[in-house]
């Protein structure tokens, strides 16, 4: 018997709680196959095409392009095994697979074992009668509400539901003004206004005054994700920072010698990353995280090195996997690849999650020092300032040398100042005398 399956916005990655609909890839009435992408969304970290785990005919879409949906909100409904629908070749294939249309992991995201399994609610076929009414923009406004009584109420936002519940408004009695009959907050507020006395005129006149005080920018997308993550870091991590100036003349000379022999160019960031991985091998306390629930420090076996990259969408931190196994040439190539994807907005969620230590080269902005905020849930971050000519005492003589300021911000729960200072001193020694690094290679 035909069933209408509801597909909800899945968890697209670590720490993501919502996504914005950029472009629908299917329309109501289209036949979709299992794992076919149905919508393109933008999260705080990347643009993602979301595949549907059901095969059948699309009966309703929830949300127009530009709408922001929370994780778990309905995306589309699909009629699975609807015998009364036209049997296009794709539909026949979908019907043949109807018995296998059970919830399963989406391709590219994996299965979330951290949550208990839940039975998916299956709506009877009568819901399919109401779906075309919800989705049809040409239907008259008056007949929509009675036709939708037997099916799901076309509301996406839980805030709209709560507003209606608190005000005693029956959502099934409302006609939505949004796309495809979607009930918006304005519809509920209009119904509440009809139940109450009109608001005093002075209150309505105050709205322009609020807007006149300054521009209001929604804290969402990349900016919202950055704000949430950094705020959490400040709340949970008792951080401290130490710093040191280092003579980078020999490091720059070593880089010039490497690049002079031909082959792919080695970046300064790659050399600093290789120094970091060697330092973390000596001081593994800084490649760890704190499990608050278990009250344990977890030392991590692999170095997944994040690096800060500024893009048009804001600050992102791509992650180089297993950086401890890479040489400077491999690190340079991976940094270049991830940076290009970041600037094009094509990084996958997997490229932006799972970091264990971050390298922050803020010297590209022309500044010397900083006290950065740790990238939660990591335990430390190395900051690198600009490399500039400065007067420096070298071999007992005052000389002009290439000097860089290095700073280490660390979680004081995982180590004390002696460990942090030892790590930073080793990094500075390798910068000043790259031959020191040869002992650990």
Secondary structure, 3 states (H helix, E strand, C coil): CCEEEEEECCCCCCCCCEEEEEEECCCCCCEECCCEEEEEEECCCCEEEEEECCCEEEEEECCCCCCEEECCCEEEEEEECCCCCCCCHHHHHHHHCHHHCCCCCCCCCCCCCCCCCCCCCCECCCHHHHHHHHHCCCCCHHHHHHHCCCCCCCCCCHHHHHHHHHHCCCHHHCCCCCHHHCCCHHHHHHHHHHHCCCCCHHHHHHHHHHHHCCCCCCCCHHHHHHHHHHHHHHHHCCEEEEEEEEECHHHHHHHHHHHHCCCCCCCHHHHHHHHHHHHHHHCHHHCEEEECCCCEEEECCCCCEEEEEEECCEEEEEEECCHHHCCHHHHHHHHHHHHHHHHHCCCCHHHHCCCCEEEECHHHHCCCCCCCCCCCCCCEEEEECCCEEEEEEECCEEEEEEEEEEEEEEECCCCCHHHHHHHHHHHHHHHHCCHHHHCCC
